[in-house]
Amino acid sequence: MIKNLIRKKAFFIVASLIFTILLSGCGKPGSQSNSNQPSGHPRIQFEMEGGDKMTFELYPEYAPETVENFVSLAESGFYNGLTFHRIIKGFMVQGGDPNGNGSGGSDKNIKGEFSSNGFTQNTLKHTKGIISMARSNDPDSASSQFFIMDGTAATLDGGYAAFGKLTSGEETLDKIASTPVKANPSMRGEVSVPTEKVIIKSVTVLEK
């Protein structure tokens, strides 16, 4: 009788420990149990011309080629000196075009890593602070242009390759989104062209 009680007690102790370990391993994208250890997620930092900064954590488990491409462009200095050329407050801010008007990109296009293009592992939602790749009607046309959400747009989920999230510098995003804008004749009069240049001084890879 006593042996049975001891066995039962030992079983419950072991079961409780296993349950605790399982719980400690669960988390949302970007969470980590020890802040002193690398997260396994690349981190990038935007510095604007005036010194304001934004830091993002990138998620290769959701969009590996997209993250690799963005990190490579950042390391090469591609984004340094480019602008946010399209700004719609409450929706998103778009940049990364060497032509500065939405018509350009790098010399490479990448696969669209989103569910409507057959890439079902990307379940990131387009909520405020999410960074995602801009593209044309061709699902595999993403290159260097990206956008940062200034609100929530569920209609973009599954149709664009979200690949990271803002972790610090929300006030910088708010400042960019509040830039005065004017109509863009090439976009059917969409009011989204900044009246003054919003220049990205640099995009730096803090951690790979």
C-alpha positions in Angstrom: 0.0 0.0 0.0 2.8 2.4 1.0 4.8 1.4 -2.1 1.8 2.2 -4.4 1.3 5.6 -2.8 5.0 6.4 -3.3 4.8 5.3 -6.9 1.7 7.5 -7.5 3.3 10.5 -5.8 6.5 10.1 -7.9 4.4 9.8 -11.1 2.5 13.0 -10.4 5.8 14.8 -9.6 7.4 13.7 -12.9 4.2 14.6 -14.8 4.1 18.0 -13.3 7.7 18.7 -14.2 7.1 17.6 -17.9 4.0 19.9 -18.0 6.1 22.8 -16.7 8.8 22.2 -19.3 6.3 22.1 -22.1 4.7 25.4 -20.9 8.1 27.1 -20.7 8.8 26.2 -24.3 5.7 27.8 -25.6 5.6 31.4 -26.8 4.7 33.9 -29.5 7.0 34.8 -32.3 10.0 36.7 -30.9 9.6 35.5 -27.3 12.6 34.0 -25.6 13.2 32.4 -22.2 16.6 34.1 -21.6 17.1 37.6 -22.8 20.9 37.0 -22.6 20.8 34.3 -25.3 20.4 35.0 -29.0 16.7 34.8 -30.0 17.4 33.1 -33.3 15.6 36.0 -35.0 17.6 38.6 -36.9 17.2 42.2 -35.6 17.4 45.3 -37.8 17.4 49.0 -37.0 16.3 51.8 -39.2 17.9 55.2 -38.4 16.1 58.2 -40.0 18.0 61.3 -41.2 17.0 63.2 -38.1 18.3 60.4 -35.8 15.0 58.7 -34.9 15.2 55.0 -34.8 13.0 51.9 -35.2 14.1 48.3 -34.4 12.5 45.2 -35.9 12.7 41.5 -35.2 12.5 39.3 -38.3 10.9 35.9 -38.5 12.6 33.4 -40.9 10.4 30.6 -39.7 7.5 32.4 -41.5 9.3 33.8 -44.5 12.8 32.5 -44.8 13.7 33.8 -48.3 12.1 37.2 -47.6 14.2 37.6 -44.4 17.4 36.5 -46.1 16.8 38.9 -49.0 16.1 41.9 -46.7 19.1 41.2 -44.4 21.3 40.9 -47.5 20.1 44.2 -48.9 20.6 45.9 -45.5 24.1 44.5 -45.1 25.0 45.8 -48.6 23.9 49.3 -47.7 21.1 49.2 -50.3 18.6 51.0 -48.2 20.9 53.8 -46.9 19.7 57.1 -48.2 16.4 55.8 -49.7 13.0 57.2 -48.7 9.5 56.4 -47.5 7.8 57.5 -50.7 4.2 56.4 -49.9 2.5 57.3 -46.6 -1.1 56.6 -45.7 -1.7 57.4 -42.0 -3.6 54.7 -40.2 -2.7 52.2 -43.0 1.0 51.9 -43.8 4.2 53.6 -44.8 6.1 52.3 -47.8 9.8 52.6 -48.8 12.8 50.8 -50.2 12.6 52.1 -53.8 15.8 53.4 -55.3 13.7 55.5 -57.8 11.8 57.0 -54.9 8.4 56.8 -56.6 7.3 53.1 -56.3 8.6 52.0 -59.7 12.0 50.5 -58.8 13.7 47.7 -56.8 16.9 45.8 -56.5 18.2 43.5 -59.2 16.5 40.4 -57.7 12.9 39.3 -57.3 11.9 36.7 -54.7 9.1 34.2 -54.2 6.0 35.6 -52.6 6.0 33.8 -49.2 2.3 34.1 -48.4 -0.6 31.6 -48.3 -2.4 32.7 -51.5 0.9 31.9 -53.3 1.0 28.4 -51.9 3.2 29.3 -48.9 0.9 28.3 -46.1 3.5 28.5 -43.2 3.3 32.3 -43.1 0.5 33.1 -40.8 1.6 36.5 -39.6 -1.2 39.1 -39.6 -0.9 42.7 -40.9 -1.3 44.6 -37.7 0.4 47.8 -36.6 4.2 47.5 -36.6 4.4 44.5 -38.9 6.9 44.9 -41.8 5.9 43.2 -45.1 7.1 43.2 -48.7 5.5 45.3 -51.4 4.9 43.8 -54.8 3.1 44.2 -58.1 0.3 42.0 -59.3 2.8 39.3 -59.9 3.0 37.3 -56.7 6.7 36.6 -57.1 7.7 40.2 -57.9 8.8 41.4 -54.4 12.3 42.9 -54.5 13.4 45.7 -52.2 10.3 47.7 -51.5 8.6 47.1 -48.1 5.9 48.6 -46.0 5.3 49.0 -42.3 1.8 48.8 -41.0 0.4 51.8 -39.2 -2.9 50.0 -38.5 -4.6 46.7 -39.1 -5.5 45.5 -42.6 -6.8 41.9 -42.5 -7.4 42.2 -46.3 -3.6 42.0 -46.8 -3.2 38.7 -44.8 -2.2 35.8 -47.0 -1.6 38.1 -49.9 1.7 39.8 -48.9 4.8 38.4 -47.3 4.9 39.8 -43.7 8.2 38.9 -42.2 8.9 40.9 -39.0 7.5 43.2 -36.3 8.5 46.5 -34.7 10.0 46.0 -31.2 11.0 49.6 -30.4 10.6 53.0 -31.9 6.8 53.2 -32.3 7.0 56.9 -31.9 9.3 57.1 -34.9 6.7 55.1 -37.0 4.0 57.5 -35.7 6.1 60.5 -36.8 6.7 59.1 -40.3 3.0 58.3 -40.7 2.1 61.8 -39.7 4.1 63.4 -42.5 2.0 65.8 -44.6 1.1 64.2 -48.0 -0.3 65.3 -51.3 -2.1 63.6 -54.2 -0.2 61.2 -56.5 -1.5 61.5 -60.1 0.1 58.2 -61.1 -2.0 56.5 -58.4 -5.3 57.9 -59.4 -5.0 60.8 -57.1 -4.2 58.7 -54.0 -3.1 61.2 -51.3 0.1 59.5 -50.2 3.1 61.4 -51.5 5.1 63.1 -48.8 5.4 66.9 -49.2 9.0 66.6 -47.9 11.5 63.8 -48.2 11.4 61.2 -45.5 14.9 59.8 -45.7 16.3 56.6 -44.3 19.8 57.3 -43.2 20.6 53.6 -42.7 19.3 50.1 -42.1 21.6 48.2 -39.9 21.6 44.4 -39.0 22.0 44.3 -35.2 21.8 40.5 -35.0 21.6 37.6 -37.5 
